[in-house]
Amino acid sequence: MKSVRVYLGDQTLDLLEDDRLVRRYSVSTSRNGPGETNGSYCTPRGEHIIRAKIGAGLPLNTVYVRRRPTGEIYGPELAQAHPGRDWILTRILWLSGCEPGFNRHGSVDTMRRFVYIHGTPDTTELGKPGSIGCIRMRNTELVELFDAVPAGTPVSILEGRAPSV
């Protein structure tokens, strides 16, 4: 069975199969640190699942607004026209919390907070916090992950560091 672990301590994401490491990716989580509360712009901790997969088959750098492709492809012109925008690109893996009262329901609901694993411009620095709550990945690596995991895949978001390989 496949699963995903995100380690906030070293900004990595591990794809596992039967608890064996398949691939480790560099990511960027929230610049505000970990947290579950709505409006905190923090990355939620704990156990989640991939509730929905959005963007299968669309080109790299497809731009999304409110989980819908805009028809645009991210490039230097768009970057210049919208400086400082938090781009959601290529694919979206929409997360849903599994722990009622911690990351599910009420003011701590990961899915209602629209927390995703999503693509980011190639110029975005990974390996350090920088998002507004989501988990950012390189576009080509996100496509690899997206194709490897079905909806319903467990995702653990942990404060520590990834085990050494």
Secondary structure, 3 states (H helix, E strand, C coil): CEEEEEECCCCEEEEEECCEEEEEEECECECCCECCCCCCCCECCEEEEEEEEECCCCCCCEEEECCEEEEEECCHHHHHHCCCCCCCEEEEEEEEECCECCCECHHHCCCCCCCEEEEECCCCCCCCCCECCCEEEEHHHHHHHHHHCCCCCEEEEECCCCCCC
